């Protein structure tokens, strides 16, 4: 143990020395370190006027047993911090997580059931009033924070745990038959300390990277789709292979990505809409066996807009995040990695990604694996990208790890510098996705 502690101390000293040296040479690195050490007061100053941040956090609390005070159990609870620039920070305890998990699961099932029901039946249900699960979420999550939001027009939400699966904008609005998204502007911010870099209205200074334009054309679009999942994944060009998806180590051959029949027409329509709006702009297209990881790494930093019509990937439940919590025999929380067997679980950024060319075939040692993981996305420089649309199923879901929120694709794109990522919380039919995306871009580029 003495040798181990000495090694840790030596490596820590080396790390600090390297960071000091980088800080002297790079203003960008100094700003990144400042973001990591940002205080709550500094975060408040960077929030725009009429804006509130709802920073949710799941935590473990020790609960004593009424019959036996000497005995206790661990309980997962939820707290939210309401952060505004014009008021002190408010901390609101929202109680145990378990009832919220049950209500969320029920509400999601009800929404999916409504989506498959007839228009007449859906209209009758809406008239009949809110469902119990929906009402429970309103009372448990929204009502406690509502009184702290007077005068607020924009709400930034940093979810955690079960709230990553709750579309807050779909909760009921103030008027009957309306939704919360009609009352307030809502945006998910997986990494709150990056707010000032992502908002043009932020009062804090932008980083040099954020202020710089994209290295490619100012008005440019990258479209990825019609992917050949059974093609060869290709070899990386100057990128170390190693950020492989966790599923590669345990694949049984049962997880295969089917071809997306309507993604080709989706790509054509989006390209046509873009070229009508920006006739002199450049469109880059990656399709078929050209939609490789390496091609994406090269093209993505060159574009202002990105549309990815492919499958989202999430590893099976038996592959655990190294930051996830589990229970010991005594009912206490511990990290799953430290059970006496060494580090046996996975970086959560390897448990989600996007399926690209070669995702269905075993990769050779010198090839990519066809899964662009969240780790790989976060390592890209996408500070010139205004919008990433992930036209895939359940791309908004991801592995949850402690207080860090969703360690999935949305968080990865924000860490890479992209200003906005549009993701999905649902499994959506291919044809419906195509139609929705066509309307989305017509509203964005034609109707503004």
C-alpha positions as CSV (number, residue, x, y, z in Angstrom):
1,X,0.0,0.0,0.0
2,X,2.9,2.4,0.8
3,X,4.3,1.8,-2.7
4,X,0.8,2.3,-4.3
5,X,0.3,5.6,-2.4
6,X,3.7,6.8,-3.4
7,X,2.9,6.1,-7.0
8,X,-0.4,7.9,-6.9
9,X,1.3,11.0,-5.3
10,X,4.1,11.0,-7.9
11,X,1.6,10.7,-10.8
12,X,-0.6,13.5,-9.3
13,X,2.4,15.8,-9.0
14,X,3.3,15.1,-12.7
15,X,-0.3,15.8,-13.7
16,X,-0.3,19.1,-11.9
17,X,3.0,20.1,-13.4
18,X,1.8,19.3,-16.9
19,X,-1.4,21.3,-16.3
20,X,0.6,24.3,-15.1
21,X,2.8,24.1,-18.2
22,X,-0.3,23.9,-20.4
23,X,-1.9,26.8,-18.6
24,X,1.1,29.0,-19.5
25,X,1.0,28.0,-23.1
26,X,-2.7,27.9,-23.9
27,X,-5.4,30.5,-23.0
28,X,-8.0,27.9,-24.1
29,X,-6.7,25.4,-21.5
30,X,-6.7,28.0,-18.8
31,X,-10.4,28.7,-19.6
32,X,-11.3,25.0,-19.5
33,X,-9.7,24.7,-16.1
34,X,-11.6,27.8,-14.9
35,X,-14.8,26.2,-16.1
36,X,-14.0,23.0,-14.1
37,X,-13.5,25.1,-11.0
38,X,-16.5,27.5,-11.5
39,X,-18.2,28.5,-8.3
40,X,-22.0,28.8,-8.0
41,X,-21.6,32.6,-7.8
42,X,-19.8,32.7,-11.1
43,X,-22.4,30.5,-12.8
44,X,-25.1,32.9,-11.6
45,X,-23.3,35.8,-13.2
46,X,-23.1,34.1,-16.5
47,X,-26.8,33.3,-16.8
48,X,-28.8,35.7,-19.1
49,X,-31.6,37.8,-17.7
50,X,-35.1,36.1,-17.4
51,X,-33.4,32.7,-17.4
52,X,-33.3,30.0,-14.8
53,X,-31.3,26.9,-14.5
54,X,-32.9,23.8,-12.9
55,X,-30.0,21.6,-11.9
56,X,-31.3,18.3,-10.8
57,X,-29.3,15.8,-8.8
58,X,-29.9,12.3,-7.6
59,X,-28.1,11.3,-4.4
60,X,-28.0,8.6,-1.7
61,X,-29.4,9.4,1.7
62,X,-29.0,7.3,4.9
63,X,-32.5,6.6,6.3
64,X,-32.9,5.2,9.9
65,X,-35.5,2.6,10.6
66,X,-38.3,3.8,12.9
67,X,-38.5,0.5,14.8
68,X,-34.7,0.1,15.1
69,X,-32.9,3.5,15.1
70,X,-29.5,1.8,15.1
71,X,-30.3,0.3,11.7
72,X,-30.5,2.3,8.5
73,X,-31.0,1.8,4.8
74,X,-29.9,3.8,1.8
75,X,-32.5,5.7,-0.2
76,X,-32.1,7.4,-3.6
77,X,-33.5,10.9,-3.5
78,X,-33.8,13.9,-5.9
79,X,-32.9,17.5,-5.2
80,X,-33.1,20.5,-7.6
81,X,-31.1,23.8,-7.4
82,X,-32.9,26.8,-9.0
83,X,-30.2,29.1,-10.2
84,X,-31.0,32.7,-11.4
85,X,-28.7,35.7,-11.8
86,X,-31.1,38.0,-9.9
87,X,-31.8,35.9,-6.8
88,X,-30.1,33.6,-4.3
89,X,-29.8,29.9,-5.3
90,X,-32.8,27.9,-4.0
91,X,-32.4,24.2,-3.0
92,X,-35.6,22.1,-3.2
93,X,-35.8,18.5,-2.0
94,X,-38.1,16.5,-4.2
95,X,-38.2,13.3,-2.1
96,X,-37.5,9.7,-3.0
97,X,-36.7,8.7,-6.5
98,X,-38.6,5.4,-6.6
99,X,-42.2,7.0,-7.0
100,X,-40.8,9.2,-9.8
101,X,-39.3,6.2,-11.6
102,X,-42.6,4.4,-11.4
103,X,-44.6,7.4,-12.6
104,X,-42.1,8.0,-15.4
105,X,-42.3,4.5,-16.7
106,X,-46.1,4.6,-16.5
107,X,-46.3,7.9,-18.3
108,X,-44.0,6.8,-21.1
109,X,-46.1,3.7,-21.6
110,X,-49.3,5.9,-21.7
111,X,-47.7,8.2,-24.3
112,X,-46.7,5.3,-26.5
113,X,-50.2,3.9,-26.1
114,X,-51.7,7.2,-27.2
115,X,-49.4,7.4,-30.2
116,X,-50.9,4.1,-31.5
117,X,-54.5,5.0,-30.7
118,X,-56.9,6.7,-33.0
119,X,-57.2,10.5,-33.2
120,X,-60.7,10.2,-31.8
121,X,-59.7,8.2,-28.8
122,X,-56.7,10.5,-28.1
123,X,-59.0,13.5,-28.2
124,X,-61.5,11.9,-25.8
125,X,-58.6,11.1,-23.4
126,X,-57.3,14.7,-23.5
127,X,-60.8,16.0,-22.7
128,X,-61.2,13.6,-19.9
129,X,-58.2,15.2,-18.1
130,X,-54.7,14.3,-17.0
131,X,-53.6,10.8,-16.3
132,X,-52.5,9.9,-12.7
133,X,-48.9,9.3,-13.6
134,X,-48.7,12.6,-15.5
135,X,-50.3,14.4,-12.6
136,X,-48.0,12.8,-10.1
137,X,-45.0,14.1,-12.0
138,X,-46.5,17.6,-12.3
139,X,-47.0,17.7,-8.5
140,X,-43.7,16.1,-7.6
141,X,-41.4,17.8,-10.1
142,X,-42.9,21.0,-11.5
143,X,-45.1,22.5,-8.8
144,X,-42.3,22.8,-6.2
145,X,-40.1,24.8,-8.6
146,X,-42.8,26.8,-10.3
147,X,-43.0,29.4,-7.5
148,X,-39.2,30.2,-8.0
149,X,-39.7,30.9,-11.8
150,X,-41.8,34.1,-11.7
151,X,-40.6,36.5,-14.4
152,X,-38.6,33.7,-16.1
153,X,-39.0,33.2,-19.9
154,X,-36.3,30.6,-20.5
155,X,-35.7,27.5,-18.4
156,X,-32.4,25.5,-18.8
157,X,-32.8,22.0,-17.4
158,X,-29.8,19.8,-16.4
159,X,-31.5,16.4,-15.7
160,X,-30.2,13.5,-13.7
161,X,-31.2,9.9,-13.3
162,X,-34.8,9.2,-14.1
163,X,-35.4,12.8,-15.3
164,X,-33.3,12.0,-18.4
165,X,-36.4,10.1,-19.6
166,X,-39.0,12.8,-18.8
167,X,-39.9,15.3,-21.5
168,X,-40.7,18.2,-19.2
169,X,-42.0,20.2,-22.2
170,X,-44.8,17.6,-22.6
171,X,-46.2,18.3,-19.1
172,X,-49.5,20.3,-19.0
173,X,-49.3,24.0,-19.5
174,X,-51.2,26.7,-17.6
175,X,-54.2,26.6,-19.9
176,X,-56.3,23.4,-20.4
177,X,-55.2,21.5,-23.4
178,X,-51.8,23.1,-23.6
179,X,-48.2,22.0,-22.9
180,X,-45.5,23.4,-20.7
181,X,-43.4,24.1,-23.8
182,X,-46.0,26.6,-24.9
183,X,-45.6,28.6,-21.6
184,X,-41.8,28.6,-21.4
185,X,-38.7,28.2,-23.6
186,X,-37.1,24.9,-22.4
187,X,-33.7,23.6,-23.2
188,X,-31.7,20.6,-21.9
189,X,-28.2,21.5,-20.8
190,X,-26.3,18.3,-19.8
191,X,-23.2,20.2,-18.7
192,X,-24.3,23.4,-16.9
193,X,-20.8,24.9,-16.6
194,X,-20.7,25.2,-20.4
195,X,-23.8,27.5,-20.5
196,X,-21.8,30.7,-21.1
197,X,-19.9,29.1,-24.0
198,X,-23.2,28.0,-25.7
199,X,-25.2,31.1,-25.3
200,X,-24.6,34.3,-27.3
201,X,-26.3,36.2,-24.5
202,X,-24.0,35.0,-21.7
203,X,-22.3,37.7,-19.7
204,X,-19.1,35.8,-19.3
205,X,-16.3,35.9,-21.9
206,X,-16.4,33.3,-24.6
207,X,-13.5,31.0,-25.2
208,X,-11.3,31.6,-28.2
209,X,-12.5,28.3,-29.7
210,X,-16.2,29.3,-29.4
211,X,-15.6,32.7,-30.9
212,X,-13.9,31.2,-34.0
213,X,-15.9,30.3,-37.0
214,X,-16.0,26.8,-38.4
215,X,-12.9,26.0,-40.5
216,X,-15.1,25.1,-43.5
217,X,-17.8,27.1,-45.3
218,X,-19.9,29.4,-43.2
219,X,-23.2,27.9,-44.5
220,X,-22.5,24.2,-44.9
221,X,-24.4,20.9,-44.2
222,X,-23.2,17.4,-43.5
223,X,-25.8,14.6,-44.1
224,X,-25.1,11.1,-43.0
225,X,-27.6,8.3,-43.9
226,X,-28.5,5.3,-46.1
227,X,-25.7,3.6,-44.1
228,X,-24.3,0.2,-45.1
229,X,-24.0,-1.4,-41.7
230,X,-22.7,-4.6,-43.3
231,X,-19.8,-2.9,-45.2
232,X,-16.2,-2.8,-43.9
233,X,-15.8,-0.2,-41.2
234,X,-12.7,1.2,-42.6
235,X,-9.3,2.2,-41.1
236,X,-8.7,5.3,-39.1
237,X,-6.5,8.0,-40.6
238,X,-4.1,9.2,-37.9
239,X,-6.5,8.3,-35.1
240,X,-5.6,5.7,-32.5
241,X,-7.9,2.8,-32.5
242,X,-9.1,2.0,-29.0
243,X,-12.3,3.9,-28.4
244,X,-14.3,0.9,-29.2
245,X,-17.9,0.4,-28.1
246,X,-18.2,-1.9,-25.0
247,X,-20.4,-4.3,-26.9
248,X,-17.5,-5.4,-29.1
249,X,-16.1,-7.4,-26.2
250,X,-19.3,-9.4,-25.6
251,X,-21.2,-9.5,-28.9
252,X,-23.1,-12.6,-29.5
253,X,-24.2,-11.7,-33.0
254,X,-27.7,-11.0,-31.9
255,X,-27.5,-7.2,-32.1
256,X,-27.7,-6.1,-35.7
257,X,-28.7,-2.8,-37.1
258,X,-31.3,-3.1,-39.9
259,X,-31.1,-0.8,-43.0
260,X,-33.2,2.3,-42.7
261,X,-35.4,2.2,-45.8
262,X,-36.6,5.8,-45.8
263,X,-33.3,7.5,-44.8
264,X,-32.4,7.9,-48.5
265,X,-35.5,9.9,-49.3
266,X,-35.0,11.8,-46.0
267,X,-31.5,12.8,-47.2
268,X,-32.6,13.9,-50.6
269,X,-35.5,16.0,-49.3
270,X,-33.3,17.7,-46.7
271,X,-30.6,18.4,-49.2
272,X,-33.1,19.9,-51.6
273,X,-34.6,22.2,-48.8
274,X,-31.1,23.3,-47.9
275,X,-30.0,24.1,-51.5
276,X,-33.1,26.2,-52.1
277,X,-32.4,28.2,-49.0
278,X,-28.6,28.4,-49.5
279,X,-28.0,28.0,-53.2
280,X,-24.2,28.8,-53.0
281,X,-23.5,26.7,-49.9
282,X,-21.7,23.3,-49.7
283,X,-23.4,20.0,-48.9
284,X,-21.3,17.1,-47.8
285,X,-22.9,13.6,-47.9
286,X,-21.8,10.4,-46.3
287,X,-23.9,7.4,-47.3
288,X,-23.5,3.7,-48.0
289,X,-20.0,2.4,-47.3
290,X,-18.6,5.9,-47.3
291,X,-20.4,6.7,-44.0
292,X,-17.4,5.5,-41.9
293,X,-16.1,6.8,-38.6
294,X,-13.0,8.2,-40.2
295,X,-15.0,10.1,-42.8
296,X,-17.2,11.5,-40.1
297,X,-14.2,12.6,-38.0
298,X,-12.8,14.5,-41.0
299,X,-16.0,16.1,-42.3
300,X,-17.9,17.0,-39.0
301,X,-15.7,19.9,-37.9
302,X,-16.1,21.5,-41.4
303,X,-19.9,22.0,-41.1
304,X,-22.4,24.4,-39.5
305,X,-25.3,22.0,-39.6
306,X,-25.2,18.2,-39.2
307,X,-28.0,15.7,-39.9
308,X,-27.4,12.1,-38.9
309,X,-30.0,9.6,-40.1
310,X,-28.8,6.4,-38.5
311,X,-29.4,4.2,-35.6
312,X,-28.5,5.2,-32.0
313,X,-26.6,2.6,-30.1
314,X,-26.8,1.8,-26.4
315,X,-25.0,-1.2,-24.9
316,X,-27.0,-4.0,-23.2
317,X,-28.0,-3.6,-19.6
318,X,-25.5,-6.3,-18.5
319,X,-22.6,-4.0,-19.5
320,X,-22.4,-1.7,-16.5
321,X,-21.0,1.9,-16.4
322,X,-18.0,2.2,-14.1
323,X,-19.7,5.2,-12.5
324,X,-23.0,3.5,-11.8
325,X,-24.1,2.6,-8.3
326,X,-25.2,-0.8,-7.0
327,X,-26.0,-2.3,-3.7
328,X,-23.8,-4.4,-1.4
329,X,-25.2,-7.1,0.8
330,X,-25.7,-4.6,3.5
331,X,-27.8,-2.3,1.3
332,X,-25.1,0.4,1.0
333,X,-24.1,2.1,-2.3
334,X,-20.8,1.4,-3.8
335,X,-19.2,1.9,-7.2
336,X,-19.6,-1.3,-9.2
337,X,-15.9,-1.2,-10.2
338,X,-14.6,-1.6,-6.6
339,X,-16.0,-5.0,-5.6
340,X,-12.6,-6.6,-5.0
341,X,-12.2,-7.7,-8.6
342,X,-10.5,-4.6,-9.9
343,X,-11.9,-2.2,-12.5
344,X,-14.3,-4.5,-14.4
345,X,-16.8,-2.1,-15.8
346,X,-16.9,0.4,-18.7
347,X,-16.4,4.1,-19.3
348,X,-20.0,5.3,-19.7
349,X,-19.0,7.2,-22.8
350,X,-18.4,3.8,-24.5
351,X,-21.9,2.6,-23.8
352,X,-23.6,4.9,-26.3
353,X,-22.9,6.0,-29.8
354,X,-24.1,6.1,-33.4
355,X,-24.0,3.2,-35.8
356,X,-22.0,3.8,-39.0
357,X,-20.6,1.8,-41.8
358,X,-19.4,-1.6,-40.6
359,X,-21.4,-1.7,-37.4
360,X,-22.7,-5.2,-38.2
361,X,-19.4,-6.8,-39.0
362,X,-16.5,-7.9,-36.7
363,X,-13.7,-5.4,-37.0
364,X,-10.0,-6.3,-37.6
365,X,-7.4,-5.1,-35.1
366,X,-6.4,-2.1,-37.3
367,X,-10.0,-1.0,-38.2
368,X,-12.6,1.1,-36.6
369,X,-15.6,-0.8,-35.3
370,X,-18.4,1.1,-37.0
371,X,-19.7,2.5,-33.7
372,X,-19.0,6.2,-33.2
373,X,-19.0,6.3,-29.4
374,X,-19.8,9.3,-27.2
375,X,-16.1,9.3,-26.1
376,X,-15.1,9.8,-29.7
377,X,-17.7,12.5,-30.3
378,X,-16.6,14.4,-27.2
379,X,-13.0,14.4,-28.5
380,X,-13.9,16.2,-31.8
381,X,-13.7,20.0,-32.3
382,X,-17.2,21.0,-33.2
383,X,-17.1,24.6,-32.0
384,X,-18.2,25.8,-35.4
385,X,-21.3,23.6,-35.4
386,X,-24.6,25.3,-34.7
387,X,-27.0,22.3,-34.9
388,X,-26.7,18.5,-34.8
389,X,-29.9,16.6,-35.5
390,X,-29.7,12.9,-34.4
391,X,-32.5,11.4,-36.5
392,X,-32.3,8.1,-34.7
393,X,-34.3,6.3,-32.1
394,X,-33.7,7.1,-28.4
395,X,-30.6,9.1,-29.0
396,X,-31.5,11.3,-26.1
397,X,-31.2,8.4,-23.6
398,X,-27.8,7.4,-22.2
399,X,-26.0,5.9,-19.3
400,X,-26.5,7.8,-16.1
401,X,-23.5,8.3,-13.8
402,X,-23.8,10.0,-10.4
403,X,-24.3,13.8,-10.7
404,X,-23.0,14.1,-14.2
405,X,-26.4,13.6,-15.9
406,X,-26.6,11.7,-19.2
407,X,-23.3,10.5,-20.4
408,X,-24.7,9.9,-23.8
409,X,-24.6,11.5,-27.2
410,X,-26.3,14.8,-26.3
411,X,-23.8,15.5,-23.6
412,X,-20.9,14.4,-25.9
413,X,-21.9,16.8,-28.6
414,X,-22.1,19.6,-26.1
415,X,-18.7,18.8,-24.8
416,X,-17.3,18.8,-28.3
417,X,-18.6,22.4,-28.7
418,X,-21.8,21.9,-30.8
419,X,-24.3,24.6,-29.7
420,X,-27.5,22.5,-30.1
421,X,-28.3,18.8,-30.4
422,X,-31.8,17.6,-31.3
423,X,-32.3,14.1,-29.9
424,X,-35.2,11.7,-29.4
425,X,-36.5,9.9,-26.3
426,X,-38.6,7.4,-28.3
427,X,-38.5,4.6,-30.7
428,X,-40.0,6.1,-33.9
429,X,-40.9,4.3,-37.2
430,X,-38.6,5.0,-40.0
431,X,-41.2,6.6,-42.3
432,X,-42.5,8.9,-39.5
433,X,-39.0,10.0,-38.6
434,X,-38.4,11.0,-42.3
435,X,-41.6,13.0,-42.5
436,X,-41.0,14.7,-39.2
437,X,-37.4,15.7,-40.2
438,X,-38.6,17.2,-43.6
439,X,-41.1,19.4,-41.7
440,X,-38.5,20.4,-39.2
441,X,-36.1,21.7,-41.8
442,X,-38.8,23.5,-43.8
443,X,-39.7,25.3,-40.6
444,X,-36.0,26.0,-39.8
445,X,-34.7,27.2,-43.2
446,X,-37.9,28.3,-45.1
447,X,-40.1,29.7,-42.3
448,X,-37.2,30.7,-40.1
